[in-house]
Amino acid sequence: MRVSGGYALMDALHRHGVRHIFGYPGGAILPIYDELHKAESRGWLKHILVRHEQGGTHAADAYARATGKVGVCFGTSGPGATNLVTGIATAQMDSVPMVVITGQVPRAAIGTDAFQETDIFGITLPIVKHSWVVRDPADIGRIVAEAFLIAASGRPGPVLIDVPKDVGAEEFDYTPVAPGSAIPSGFKLPPAPRPEAIEAALALIRQARRPLLYVGGGAIASDAHGEVHQLAERFRLPVTTTLMGKGAFDENHPLAVGMLGMHGTAYANFAVTECDLLIAVGARFDDRVTGRLDSFAPRAQVIHIDIDAAEVGKNRVPEVPVVSDVRLALGALLQASVGESSNRRTDAWLERIDTWKHHYPLVIPQPTGEIAPQEVVIALRELAPEAFFTTDVGQHQMWAAQFLRNGPRRWISSAGLGTMGFGMPAAMGVQTAFPDERVICVAGDASILMNIQELGTLSQYQLPVKVVVLNNGWQGMVRQWQESFYEERYSSSEMTGGMPDFPALAEAFGVKGIGITDRAQLHSGLAEALAHPGPVFVDVRVRRNENCYPMVPPGASNAQMVGLPSHPELAIDTIRQCNACGSTTASAHLFCPSCGAKL
């Protein structure tokens, strides 16, 4: 069949099950958009017109996180393509499968500094799994098949296809390529877990008295929440999750200890400092999790399960490395341990953790004076317990992570890159994927302004997203750091000057706006927003100077949190004794300074 390059692209996307594309047109990508118009009329797919290309990447990113499928976004050449870069980097840092398709100047003009020409292939090389510049329209079917395979396999991530304008317009004899039939040279699927590694891991689990299951985003990506739950219950393992791992384990379960790290729970951070076995599952020992790396889990042997061999041993060398898909590895552990149990080995450890939970709970300020931001998050948790939640980045993100209880794939947040402006376009992507589900974006007054134009997208498509802004008039986390570490020099962090009337601004876009300034309005205002059939923007004025605690200061160990009540009788041990020579040293040390023996 003789078709244009643009038709071949639309047909290939359709064959790969693409139902939604987020994008913004421009000159170089017009041949593709012309075929997109025809594809929409055939009922193949639906295009969502965003108001800024960055919004399109975040929407496609969140679409992928929520569905487990590959997200797709379009942008034109030059500034359109460079506007995609932040969203591509966000997806790369959080291992999100995404196919990004850009228009490019005609082949003959490449390299001439033509109008709206940039080398987006070169610009994005460090932040994609793979990329292509299509030189021949006959290659489009194969390239799309390879792109989807690479984006979704192994450790997921974004890929880029750059299509020159004349390639999109040129006609040729098209032969469709079936999904999965084009295998790139050198491509390999991740290995199955080695039986000896599984047995070595089980040997450590069987003898551990103070184990801790440390679960990251890899457990979400591999849909391993069922296996995580089974392993935790079989061996009575307390479970802590990273920001990316939220939802991989039921946070209402007695074995759950919440998020660990810089703004994690005290009991999670104490547990990781005291544990004798750390089972890292799809986690990468990120600096916001570990604090000072040399004092992270200083007493623990480590099992590290990850699909990416480059992550195993990168920050912490494990005693047992397991390079495999998380779900396959956990399945192998479960299969090899059928009929086993903890034999009450962990009972004393769980009791100690419960004591920490009792004495060091997450703090909710007294309900007096201005509304506390934590109150807003808890109210949302009560009113919409099953919702998809997206967030922007900052204090509100950490409060949401601390207090929300999310199911698998229902927590959508920029973790690795920490991208302000992520939340609202992310919510658009989730709502597009699940039109009948409740989707709530928790944002801050500074972050929301980064992509405020996407209110136009919510309005045009009547996506019933509920945007809830915790408005304290600051770049909240920046202010907290300036207060704590820069002697209260608040340099360029206050946002009250020039702050819009958010409800009025939302109404100007055709989105219902609600303002909440009094505690008596909080539940009724949020309930009104949730009951409204269309998009709603809720501006909640919260305490100006509330800080997010607990907090691990930069350069400190996870056990050295600030913002905790004092319970010295529960303090973790600060001195360790060497079994080899009997000398004592600080508990953070891994080796005896006197004789060199491992402690």
C-alpha angles and dihedrals in degrees: 000000000000111000142149124265089249091056091048090053093050092046092049092050090048091051089053092057098255110164102166134036125188116207156121124234130229141162101285095047097044095105088057093046090050089057090042088059089054092045090054090051089054090053093243096129146333128247120214112207108218123195095233130022092237088060088055093055093049091048092050090045093053091042087059095045093051098043103030088231129113115276120220131205137172133212135166128240129285113007091010090058095043090051086063095058099088091051092048090051090048091054092045094052092049096041096242120164109236136155112210116194120193133184117233136193115270116288094252091054097050109118095018097096088248121182110294094001121148130157095244089165090062096038093056100040093106094049105046134069091226140342141198138198106207109227098167124038089216087070095058098091092050094044093051091049091050091045094055092044093051096042094053103034129084110349100000122233147144126293129191131220115190113198120192114224096245091050089058091051101039118104122223142154103282125210112184119230118218118230112268095015097100110073116186118231111271094013115150131178116231114273125257113253112275112247092226091054091050091050092047090050091050091050090059093044092051093056100037117114097182106031125165127195108217109195126192139178093288089075089057093045092053094042089238099146092112092053092045089054094048094048092048093050096042094055098024093242120173110231129218124179136203123232088266092045097058109128096028089101130029104260091204090060116110090237093056117104097177129230121342131207138053095350097016126126118285091236093053091050093045090048094052090049093050102036121114095203126035115194106196111198118188091334129125106206092250117194092244087058101041103040105193101014097212090059097043111116088341095175098044137101109218134226109189118194114185138143092222113074090197090066095052107093094000096117102004126023108227127216088222119029117193112188106193146096106298095233092050092047095048090045089054091050090051093046092050093049102046110153095016127121140179091265086217091292091134099043096100090045093052090048090054091051090049088054090053089048090053096048100035108039122159105276121244111189119236112273096249131114118356120012112273114228090231089060091058093052092047091049090053090048091054096043098043109021095159098045128122107247126203124181142194119223130278139045093336089055092055094046089050090049091049099047108027120089109211136187123223113302091001094104112075117178138142103249113161099037097029094217116195110214092037100111107069098042088044089055089051089056094049093046091050090054094045108028094172097048127091112253122188127185115204108201144163126236092248098044095046091060091061091075103010090137089076088079082084090060092048089051098046095051095030090231102182095225116152111217113198115189120198095210115197097149094246145087081254104202092041089053091049092053092046089052094046104037108015102052093255095298098153099199113185095328103111114097103185094099107085094002109155127230091258099199090049091047091051091050089052088060091048094257121128110253126205127183122202120189103151131061091231089063097048104090095033092048093049091045090052090052093049092049094052111102096219137047117306133192114205118193109197115187107216137179110302100218104033112137128211111243149221095046132176106216118228111277094017129114120252090254091061099074124158125216096047128128113251117258105155092173088067098045114132117249113282098187128058129193123219112237090206103053104005097237120138130232141165114296093238092066119101096196133039110257090211104050104006095238118149110258 
